[in-house]
């Protein structure tokens, strides 16, 4: 029995790795294959090599801060003769990129267990926020959690209908509002229902109207207060959904939410549809909060728990081809 369980775990990990590798194909081409093309196309490493590598990192949307930090250390190791070959330089870049993700990989949320956890999902419209709520509900339900989803975006009836379909597929319960209702009132009702039904987790899909940014932020603050009054320590998680295809623009949106939403973690979606997956490194460096999940497709199973090791391994997994 023990061996069977170990084999199942290994198979599951291998399956997740393959899905991540497939989803990150375009980012791999834009980042690692270009790094390999530069490093393994010449007989010696020189300053021109380093300049070309810097351009590749910026072009793959790693951002200025990550690129500068990585290249400063690479240049330093190169000058000290700690890097003497293309293989050593590739390994050094890989190690520095992994460190960028690992420094933010541990959750800061160390509070004691509570009967009902409240997770607020925030982000602008168009990031895949509503479908992510459905996928998250499915993941948690599969883990044996009793999940209740609160549809607290009363200004988008279509989003509530869409969420109802996702929630039904996930096996979770749903509390929704009438169009134009007060989101905080809907949240209050959902938390009362969760307590009565002995739910383990309440996932709250919030409004994401960027054009009324100040009103939206005030509404999120109000919802956090309502949650805290109803359930001690709530919200226990505030997860911000960022669309990877927006690249560095997603960072600007994220900073707005971080000012008033008390973001505890990130969900990065649409990684399968972009060559700019390198923005994940920039997100971890600049925002200083962990990536919890990544979206790599449309199905319920395509929300993966984020692993820095698996992410970097999937990019660098294949041995470089000599040119």
PALO-752158 format. One record per residue (C-alpha): residue number from 1; residue in three letters; z, x, y. Coordinates in Angstrom, 2 decimals. Example, Ala and Ser with C-alpha at 12.3 -4.5 7.8 and 13.67 -1.06 7.14 Angstrom:
BEGIN
+-----+------+---------+---------+---------+
: pos : code :      up :    east :   north :
+-----+------+---------+---------+---------+
:   1 :  ALA :    7.80 :   12.30 :   -4.50 :
:   2 :  SER :    7.14 :   13.67 :   -1.06 :
+-----+------+---------+---------+---------+
// end
This chain:
BEGIN
+-----+------+---------+---------+---------+
: pos : code :      up :    east :   north :
+-----+------+---------+---------+---------+
:   1 :  UNK :    0.00 :    0.00 :    0.00 :
:   2 :  UNK :    0.91 :    2.83 :    2.35 :
:   3 :  UNK :   -2.41 :    4.57 :    1.73 :
:   4 :  UNK :   -4.36 :    1.37 :    2.26 :
:   5 :  UNK :   -2.65 :    0.81 :    5.61 :
:   6 :  UNK :   -3.33 :    4.45 :    6.63 :
:   7 :  UNK :   -6.97 :    4.05 :    5.65 :
:   8 :  UNK :   -7.24 :    0.81 :    7.65 :
:   9 :  UNK :   -5.72 :    2.52 :   10.70 :
:  10 :  UNK :   -8.14 :    5.45 :   10.37 :
:  11 :  UNK :  -11.09 :    3.08 :    9.99 :
:  12 :  UNK :   -9.98 :    1.08 :   13.02 :
:  13 :  UNK :   -9.66 :    4.25 :   15.12 :
:  14 :  UNK :  -13.09 :    5.45 :   13.96 :
:  15 :  UNK :  -14.60 :    2.06 :   14.83 :
:  16 :  UNK :  -13.07 :    2.05 :   18.32 :
:  17 :  UNK :  -14.30 :    5.61 :   18.88 :
:  18 :  UNK :  -17.85 :    4.69 :   17.86 :
:  19 :  UNK :  -17.86 :    1.66 :   20.18 :
:  20 :  UNK :  -16.58 :    3.76 :   23.08 :
:  21 :  UNK :  -19.13 :    6.49 :   22.34 :
:  22 :  UNK :  -21.95 :    3.94 :   22.32 :
:  23 :  UNK :  -20.74 :    2.30 :   25.54 :
:  24 :  UNK :  -20.51 :    5.64 :   27.33 :
:  25 :  UNK :  -24.00 :    6.78 :   26.32 :
:  26 :  UNK :  -25.44 :    6.58 :   29.85 :
:  27 :  UNK :  -22.42 :    8.37 :   31.36 :
:  28 :  UNK :  -22.68 :   11.08 :   28.68 :
:  29 :  UNK :  -26.36 :   11.61 :   29.58 :
:  30 :  UNK :  -25.53 :   11.73 :   33.29 :
:  31 :  UNK :  -22.57 :   14.09 :   32.92 :
:  32 :  UNK :  -22.19 :   16.09 :   29.71 :
:  33 :  UNK :  -25.86 :   16.44 :   28.75 :
:  34 :  UNK :  -26.65 :   17.70 :   32.25 :
:  35 :  UNK :  -23.71 :   20.14 :   32.08 :
:  36 :  UNK :  -25.04 :   21.40 :   28.72 :
:  37 :  UNK :  -28.58 :   21.69 :   30.09 :
:  38 :  UNK :  -27.34 :   23.99 :   32.86 :
:  39 :  UNK :  -24.93 :   26.06 :   30.76 :
:  40 :  UNK :  -27.13 :   26.61 :   27.70 :
:  41 :  UNK :  -30.48 :   27.18 :   29.43 :
:  42 :  UNK :  -29.63 :   30.65 :   30.78 :
:  43 :  UNK :  -28.58 :   33.95 :   29.37 :
:  44 :  UNK :  -25.83 :   34.67 :   31.91 :
:  45 :  UNK :  -23.42 :   32.60 :   34.01 :
:  46 :  UNK :  -23.51 :   33.18 :   37.78 :
:  47 :  UNK :  -22.65 :   31.55 :   41.13 :
:  48 :  UNK :  -25.80 :   29.43 :   40.96 :
:  49 :  UNK :  -24.56 :   28.00 :   37.65 :
:  50 :  UNK :  -21.29 :   27.00 :   39.30 :
:  51 :  UNK :  -23.10 :   25.38 :   42.25 :
:  52 :  UNK :  -25.27 :   23.35 :   39.86 :
:  53 :  UNK :  -22.22 :   22.22 :   37.88 :
:  54 :  UNK :  -20.57 :   21.05 :   41.10 :
:  55 :  UNK :  -23.64 :   18.94 :   41.94 :
:  56 :  UNK :  -23.59 :   17.38 :   38.46 :
:  57 :  UNK :  -19.92 :   16.36 :   38.75 :
:  58 :  UNK :  -20.54 :   14.74 :   42.14 :
:  59 :  UNK :  -23.70 :   13.04 :   40.85 :
:  60 :  UNK :  -21.78 :   11.54 :   37.92 :
:  61 :  UNK :  -19.44 :    9.85 :   40.43 :
:  62 :  UNK :  -16.35 :   11.96 :   39.72 :
:  63 :  UNK :  -15.71 :   12.01 :   43.48 :
:  64 :  UNK :  -14.98 :   14.87 :   45.86 :
:  65 :  UNK :  -11.28 :   15.37 :   45.01 :
:  66 :  UNK :  -11.79 :   15.61 :   41.24 :
:  67 :  UNK :  -14.90 :   17.77 :   41.63 :
:  68 :  UNK :  -13.14 :   20.16 :   44.02 :
:  69 :  UNK :  -10.06 :   20.43 :   41.80 :
:  70 :  UNK :  -12.09 :   21.10 :   38.64 :
:  71 :  UNK :  -14.50 :   23.56 :   40.26 :
:  72 :  UNK :  -11.75 :   25.50 :   42.05 :
:  73 :  UNK :  -10.07 :   26.17 :   38.71 :
:  74 :  UNK :  -13.38 :   26.93 :   36.95 :
:  75 :  UNK :  -14.34 :   29.40 :   39.69 :
:  76 :  UNK :  -10.91 :   31.01 :   39.51 :
:  77 :  UNK :  -11.12 :   31.43 :   35.72 :
:  78 :  UNK :  -14.70 :   32.74 :   36.03 :
:  79 :  UNK :  -13.69 :   35.38 :   38.61 :
:  80 :  UNK :  -10.73 :   36.48 :   36.47 :
:  81 :  UNK :  -13.14 :   36.84 :   33.52 :
:  82 :  UNK :  -11.19 :   34.21 :   31.57 :
:  83 :  UNK :  -14.51 :   32.41 :   31.11 :
:  84 :  UNK :  -17.23 :   34.64 :   29.68 :
:  85 :  UNK :  -19.61 :   32.27 :   27.90 :
:  86 :  UNK :  -21.27 :   28.86 :   28.19 :
:  87 :  UNK :  -19.07 :   27.54 :   25.35 :
:  88 :  UNK :  -15.90 :   28.70 :   27.13 :
:  89 :  UNK :  -17.00 :   27.11 :   30.42 :
:  90 :  UNK :  -17.83 :   23.81 :   28.70 :
:  91 :  UNK :  -14.42 :   23.84 :   26.96 :
:  92 :  UNK :  -12.66 :   24.59 :   30.28 :
:  93 :  UNK :  -14.41 :   21.68 :   32.05 :
:  94 :  UNK :  -13.54 :   19.36 :   29.15 :
:  95 :  UNK :   -9.87 :   20.41 :   29.27 :
:  96 :  UNK :   -9.62 :   19.89 :   33.05 :
:  97 :  UNK :  -11.24 :   16.45 :   32.84 :
:  98 :  UNK :   -8.83 :   15.41 :   30.08 :
:  99 :  UNK :   -5.87 :   16.59 :   32.19 :
: 100 :  UNK :   -7.11 :   14.40 :   35.07 :
: 101 :  UNK :   -6.78 :   11.32 :   32.85 :
: 102 :  UNK :   -3.64 :   12.37 :   30.97 :
: 103 :  UNK :   -1.51 :   12.85 :   34.07 :
: 104 :  UNK :   -1.79 :    9.10 :   34.68 :
: 105 :  UNK :   -1.79 :    7.88 :   31.09 :
: 106 :  UNK :    1.90 :    6.97 :   30.78 :
: 107 :  UNK :    3.16 :    3.63 :   32.11 :
: 108 :  UNK :    5.87 :    3.70 :   34.75 :
: 109 :  UNK :    7.11 :    0.31 :   33.57 :
: 110 :  UNK :   10.34 :    1.10 :   31.70 :
: 111 :  UNK :   12.21 :   -2.14 :   32.34 :
: 112 :  UNK :   14.23 :   -3.80 :   29.57 :
: 113 :  UNK :   12.49 :   -6.41 :   27.36 :
: 114 :  UNK :   12.40 :   -9.97 :   28.76 :
: 115 :  UNK :   11.88 :  -13.32 :   26.99 :
: 116 :  UNK :    8.65 :  -14.00 :   28.91 :
: 117 :  UNK :    6.47 :  -11.28 :   30.42 :
: 118 :  UNK :    4.28 :  -12.15 :   33.40 :
: 119 :  UNK :    1.01 :  -10.23 :   33.82 :
: 120 :  UNK :   -0.94 :  -10.90 :   37.02 :
: 121 :  UNK :   -4.64 :   -9.99 :   36.92 :
: 122 :  UNK :   -6.09 :   -9.20 :   40.35 :
: 123 :  UNK :   -9.44 :   -8.00 :   41.71 :
: 124 :  UNK :  -12.47 :   -9.15 :   43.68 :
: 125 :  UNK :  -14.89 :  -11.73 :   42.29 :
: 126 :  UNK :  -17.73 :  -10.29 :   40.25 :
: 127 :  UNK :  -15.71 :   -7.56 :   38.55 :
: 128 :  UNK :  -15.45 :   -9.52 :   35.29 :
: 129 :  UNK :  -11.87 :  -10.55 :   36.04 :
: 130 :  UNK :  -11.97 :  -14.00 :   34.42 :
: 131 :  UNK :  -13.71 :  -12.87 :   31.21 :
: 132 :  UNK :  -11.25 :   -9.95 :   31.07 :
: 133 :  UNK :   -8.34 :  -12.43 :   31.13 :
: 134 :  UNK :   -9.88 :  -14.22 :   28.14 :
: 135 :  UNK :  -10.39 :  -10.96 :   26.23 :
: 136 :  UNK :   -6.84 :   -9.81 :   27.06 :
: 137 :  UNK :   -5.43 :  -13.12 :   25.81 :
: 138 :  UNK :   -7.36 :  -12.64 :   22.56 :
: 139 :  UNK :   -6.08 :   -9.06 :   22.11 :
: 140 :  UNK :   -2.47 :  -10.06 :   22.66 :
: 141 :  UNK :   -2.78 :  -13.14 :   20.43 :
: 142 :  UNK :   -4.20 :  -10.93 :   17.64 :
: 143 :  UNK :   -1.12 :   -8.72 :   18.06 :
: 144 :  UNK :    1.02 :  -11.74 :   17.23 :
: 145 :  UNK :    2.01 :  -12.65 :   20.79 :
: 146 :  UNK :    2.32 :  -16.26 :   21.92 :
: 147 :  UNK :    0.12 :  -16.23 :   25.03 :
: 148 :  UNK :   -0.18 :  -18.72 :   27.88 :
: 149 :  UNK :   -2.94 :  -18.29 :   30.47 :
: 150 :  UNK :   -2.48 :  -19.58 :   34.01 :
: 151 :  UNK :   -5.73 :  -20.37 :   35.86 :
: 152 :  UNK :   -4.51 :  -19.79 :   39.41 :
: 153 :  UNK :   -7.90 :  -19.55 :   41.14 :
: 154 :  UNK :   -8.26 :  -23.16 :   42.31 :
: 155 :  UNK :  -11.24 :  -22.41 :   44.59 :
: 156 :  UNK :  -13.69 :  -21.69 :   41.76 :
: 157 :  UNK :  -13.91 :  -24.67 :   39.38 :
: 158 :  UNK :  -16.63 :  -22.87 :   37.39 :
: 159 :  UNK :  -14.26 :  -19.96 :   36.80 :
: 160 :  UNK :  -11.59 :  -22.33 :   35.43 :
: 161 :  UNK :  -14.14 :  -23.91 :   33.07 :
: 162 :  UNK :  -15.28 :  -20.44 :   31.97 :
: 163 :  UNK :  -11.68 :  -19.37 :   31.42 :
: 164 :  UNK :  -10.96 :  -22.51 :   29.38 :
: 165 :  UNK :  -13.76 :  -21.54 :   26.96 :
: 166 :  UNK :  -12.47 :  -17.96 :   26.62 :
: 167 :  UNK :   -8.87 :  -19.10 :   26.15 :
: 168 :  UNK :   -9.87 :  -21.63 :   23.48 :
: 169 :  UNK :  -11.71 :  -18.86 :   21.59 :
: 170 :  UNK :   -8.67 :  -16.58 :   21.87 :
: 171 :  UNK :   -6.19 :  -19.13 :   20.50 :
: 172 :  UNK :   -3.98 :  -19.03 :   23.61 :
: 173 :  UNK :   -2.72 :  -21.97 :   25.69 :
: 174 :  UNK :   -3.98 :  -22.76 :   29.21 :
: 175 :  UNK :   -2.35 :  -24.24 :   32.32 :
: 176 :  UNK :   -4.88 :  -25.02 :   35.05 :
: 177 :  UNK :   -4.92 :  -26.65 :   38.45 :
: 178 :  UNK :   -6.98 :  -29.22 :   40.24 :
: 179 :  UNK :   -9.55 :  -27.84 :   42.68 :
: 180 :  UNK :   -7.92 :  -26.78 :   45.97 :
: 181 :  UNK :   -4.34 :  -26.75 :   44.64 :
: 182 :  UNK :   -1.82 :  -24.20 :   45.86 :
: 183 :  UNK :   -2.08 :  -21.18 :   43.46 :
: 184 :  UNK :    1.67 :  -20.53 :   43.70 :
: 185 :  UNK :    2.42 :  -24.12 :   42.65 :
: 186 :  UNK :    0.11 :  -23.72 :   39.64 :
: 187 :  UNK :    1.90 :  -20.49 :   38.73 :
: 188 :  UNK :    5.30 :  -22.23 :   39.04 :
: 189 :  UNK :    4.13 :  -24.95 :   36.60 :
: 190 :  UNK :    2.72 :  -22.36 :   34.18 :
: 191 :  UNK :    5.98 :  -20.38 :   34.12 :
: 192 :  UNK :    7.97 :  -23.56 :   33.48 :
: 193 :  UNK :    5.60 :  -24.42 :   30.61 :
: 194 :  UNK :    5.85 :  -20.88 :   29.19 :
: 195 :  UNK :    9.66 :  -21.06 :   29.18 :
: 196 :  UNK :    9.61 :  -24.48 :   27.50 :
: 197 :  UNK :    7.08 :  -23.37 :   24.86 :
: 198 :  UNK :    8.81 :  -20.02 :   24.29 :
: 199 :  UNK :    5.66 :  -18.05 :   25.12 :
: 200 :  UNK :    5.86 :  -14.25 :   25.01 :
: 201 :  UNK :    3.34 :  -13.46 :   27.73 :
: 202 :  UNK :    1.86 :  -15.35 :   30.68 :
: 203 :  UNK :   -1.47 :  -13.98 :   31.95 :
: 204 :  UNK :   -2.26 :  -15.12 :   35.48 :
: 205 :  UNK :   -5.89 :  -15.20 :   36.65 :
: 206 :  UNK :   -5.67 :  -14.96 :   40.46 :
: 207 :  UNK :   -8.24 :  -15.68 :   43.16 :
: 208 :  UNK :  -10.48 :  -12.82 :   44.25 :
: 209 :  UNK :  -12.02 :  -13.80 :   47.56 :
: 210 :  UNK :  -12.68 :  -10.52 :   49.34 :
: 211 :  UNK :  -14.08 :  -12.10 :   52.50 :
: 212 :  UNK :  -10.67 :  -13.61 :   53.28 :
: 213 :  UNK :   -8.86 :  -10.41 :   52.40 :
: 214 :  UNK :   -5.73 :  -10.86 :   54.52 :
: 215 :  UNK :   -5.21 :  -14.45 :   53.30 :
: 216 :  UNK :   -5.76 :  -13.33 :   49.71 :
: 217 :  UNK :   -3.20 :  -10.55 :   49.98 :
: 218 :  UNK :   -0.64 :  -12.93 :   51.53 :
: 219 :  UNK :   -1.27 :  -15.38 :   48.68 :
: 220 :  UNK :   -0.73 :  -12.62 :   46.08 :
: 221 :  UNK :    2.55 :  -11.63 :   47.75 :
: 222 :  UNK :    3.69 :  -15.27 :   47.69 :
: 223 :  UNK :    2.80 :  -15.55 :   43.99 :
: 224 :  UNK :    4.79 :  -12.42 :   43.19 :
: 225 :  UNK :    7.84 :  -13.92 :   44.94 :
: 226 :  UNK :    7.45 :  -17.22 :   43.05 :
: 227 :  UNK :    7.19 :  -15.36 :   39.73 :
: 228 :  UNK :   10.26 :  -13.24 :   40.53 :
: 229 :  UNK :   12.37 :  -16.29 :   41.38 :
: 230 :  UNK :   11.36 :  -18.10 :   38.19 :
: 231 :  UNK :   11.59 :  -15.15 :   35.73 :
: 232 :  UNK :   13.71 :  -12.01 :   36.35 :
: 233 :  UNK :   11.63 :   -8.91 :   37.07 :
: 234 :  UNK :    8.32 :  -10.80 :   37.22 :
: 235 :  UNK :    5.54 :   -9.93 :   37.57 :
: 236 :  UNK :    6.09 :   -7.26 :   34.93 :
: 237 :  UNK :    2.50 :   -6.07 :   35.17 :
: 238 :  UNK :   -0.08 :   -6.36 :   37.95 :
: 239 :  UNK :   -3.38 :   -5.22 :   36.47 :
: 240 :  UNK :   -6.29 :   -4.58 :   38.84 :
: 241 :  UNK :   -9.81 :   -5.12 :   37.46 :
: 242 :  UNK :  -12.41 :   -2.66 :   38.75 :
: 243 :  UNK :  -16.15 :   -2.85 :   38.01 :
: 244 :  UNK :  -17.34 :    0.63 :   36.92 :
: 245 :  UNK :  -20.90 :   -0.10 :   38.11 :
: 246 :  UNK :  -19.70 :   -0.14 :   41.74 :
: 247 :  UNK :  -18.68 :    3.52 :   41.47 :
: 248 :  UNK :  -16.77 :    4.87 :   44.44 :
: 249 :  UNK :  -16.92 :    1.48 :   46.21 :
: 250 :  UNK :  -14.50 :    0.15 :   43.60 :
: 251 :  UNK :  -11.93 :    2.66 :   44.80 :
: 252 :  UNK :  -11.98 :    1.22 :   48.32 :
: 253 :  UNK :  -11.33 :   -2.27 :   46.91 :
: 254 :  UNK :   -8.55 :   -0.90 :   44.73 :
: 255 :  UNK :   -6.71 :    0.64 :   47.69 :
: 256 :  UNK :   -6.67 :   -2.75 :   49.45 :
: 257 :  UNK :   -5.00 :   -4.43 :   46.47 :
: 258 :  UNK :   -2.55 :   -1.57 :   46.00 :
: 259 :  UNK :   -1.20 :   -2.07 :   49.54 :
: 260 :  UNK :    0.26 :   -5.49 :   48.82 :
: 261 :  UNK :   -0.26 :   -6.45 :   45.18 :
: 262 :  UNK :    2.09 :   -3.87 :   43.58 :
: 263 :  UNK :   -0.54 :   -2.78 :   41.06 :
: 264 :  UNK :    0.95 :   -1.22 :   37.88 :
: 265 :  UNK :   -2.24 :   -0.52 :   35.92 :
: 266 :  UNK :   -6.02 :   -0.75 :   35.90 :
: 267 :  UNK :   -8.68 :   -2.41 :   33.78 :
: 268 :  UNK :  -12.12 :   -0.83 :   34.23 :
: 269 :  UNK :  -14.97 :   -3.14 :   33.17 :
: 270 :  UNK :  -18.73 :   -2.81 :   32.54 :
: 271 :  UNK :  -18.55 :    0.81 :   31.37 :
: 272 :  UNK :  -21.39 :    0.00 :   28.97 :
: 273 :  UNK :  -23.71 :   -0.86 :   31.85 :
: 274 :  UNK :  -23.45 :    2.24 :   34.01 :
: 275 :  UNK :  -24.12 :    5.97 :   34.10 :
: 276 :  UNK :  -21.21 :    6.22 :   36.56 :
: 277 :  UNK :  -18.36 :    6.11 :   34.05 :
: 278 :  UNK :  -17.22 :    9.36 :   35.64 :
: 279 :  UNK :  -15.59 :    7.20 :   38.31 :
: 280 :  UNK :  -12.71 :    6.79 :   35.84 :
: 281 :  UNK :  -11.65 :   10.38 :   36.58 :
: 282 :  UNK :  -11.73 :    9.67 :   40.30 :
: 283 :  UNK :   -9.74 :    6.45 :   39.84 :
: 284 :  UNK :   -6.96 :    8.25 :   37.95 :
: 285 :  UNK :   -6.85 :   11.14 :   40.45 :
: 286 :  UNK :   -6.97 :    9.07 :   43.64 :
: 287 :  UNK :   -4.95 :    5.96 :   42.79 :
: 288 :  UNK :   -2.18 :    7.58 :   40.75 :
: 289 :  UNK :   -1.79 :    4.64 :   38.35 :
: 290 :  UNK :   -2.82 :    4.46 :   34.68 :
: 291 :  UNK :   -5.94 :    2.88 :   33.24 :
: 292 :  UNK :   -4.68 :    0.46 :   30.58 :
: 293 :  UNK :   -7.87 :   -1.11 :   29.24 :
: 294 :  UNK :  -11.62 :   -0.60 :   29.48 :
: 295 :  UNK :  -14.38 :   -3.18 :   29.05 :
: 296 :  UNK :  -17.38 :   -2.03 :   26.98 :
: 297 :  UNK :  -19.29 :   -5.25 :   26.27 :
: 298 :  UNK :  -19.41 :   -9.03 :   26.31 :
: 299 :  UNK :  -17.60 :  -10.03 :   23.11 :
: 300 :  UNK :  -13.89 :  -10.78 :   22.69 :
: 301 :  UNK :  -13.39 :   -7.46 :   20.89 :
: 302 :  UNK :  -14.95 :   -5.40 :   23.69 :
: 303 :  UNK :  -11.77 :   -4.88 :   25.68 :
: 304 :  UNK :  -10.36 :   -1.59 :   24.38 :
: 305 :  UNK :   -6.96 :   -0.06 :   24.98 :
: 306 :  UNK :   -7.64 :    3.06 :   27.03 :
: 307 :  UNK :   -7.10 :    6.46 :   25.45 :
: 308 :  UNK :   -7.78 :    9.60 :   27.56 :
: 309 :  UNK :   -8.40 :   11.62 :   24.38 :
: 310 :  UNK :  -10.87 :    9.12 :   22.92 :
: 311 :  UNK :  -12.65 :    8.77 :   26.28 :
: 312 :  UNK :  -13.21 :   12.51 :   26.74 :
: 313 :  UNK :  -13.94 :   13.05 :   23.02 :
: 314 :  UNK :  -16.65 :   10.38 :   23.11 :
: 315 :  UNK :  -18.34 :   12.22 :   26.00 :
: 316 :  UNK :  -18.05 :   15.74 :   24.56 :
: 317 :  UNK :  -18.17 :   14.89 :   20.84 :
: 318 :  UNK :  -21.62 :   16.28 :   20.06 :
: 319 :  UNK :  -22.15 :   20.04 :   19.93 :
: 320 :  UNK :  -24.38 :   21.27 :   22.78 :
: 321 :  UNK :  -27.97 :   22.06 :   21.95 :
: 322 :  UNK :  -29.23 :   25.48 :   23.00 :
: 323 :  UNK :  -32.17 :   25.19 :   25.37 :
+-----+------+---------+---------+---------+
// end
